[in-house]
Amino acid sequence: MADLPNYDRLEDNQPVVVQEQPQPVAAANAPASHTFVITDTTTEFGPHPVETCCSKCGQVCITATSSSPGTTAIILGCCMFLFCCPLFCWVPCCIPALRDTEHHCRHCNARLGTYTAM
């Protein structure tokens, strides 16, 4: 083992030399000892179910979805109540394009992602 420099005795204007250890190089014809599985975790969730791999249980499945009124629908409904027609302020909450969708695994019910409308 090489002796390490004593940093207490160095003056401020003296350079410190640090040597880098060489990295091990694998042989080109060496047999592979490990198998790696690479999964694509960049699933884009939308308003409809998608096929994806669950990050909790590892199963590949089509997601179960549940939707609820999104922020845009609630703001639009409040504006309609205040400025337009209070009787129809609930209509934006029924429009599918303004609903947020949560995606869950069908096997373990883990939440996999959310689609936020507008």
C-alpha positions, 0 to 999 in steps of 0.5 A: 500500500502506498504512503499517503501524503500528510496534508497537515504539513503541506503549504498552500502553494504546493501542488498535490499529486493524486494518481488514478487507479487503473480500471479493470478491463474485461476480456472480449471473449469472457463468458457472461456470468450475469443476465440483465433484464432491462425494462422500459419504464417510460410508459405514457399514461393517457385517458385509456388503459395501457399495457405496462409492467408494474413496478411493484409486482413485476407483472405485465398487465393492462392497467385498470383506470378510474377517472375523476373531474380534473382541475380544469373542470372544477375551475370552469364549473366555478366560473360558470357558477359565478358568471354564467349559469349556476344551473349548469355548472356541473356540466364540465365535470361530465366531459371526458376530456376534462377528467383526470385518470389514475392507472392501477395494476390489476394484480396488486392494485398499486398506483402506476401513474396518473393522466392529467387532462388539460 
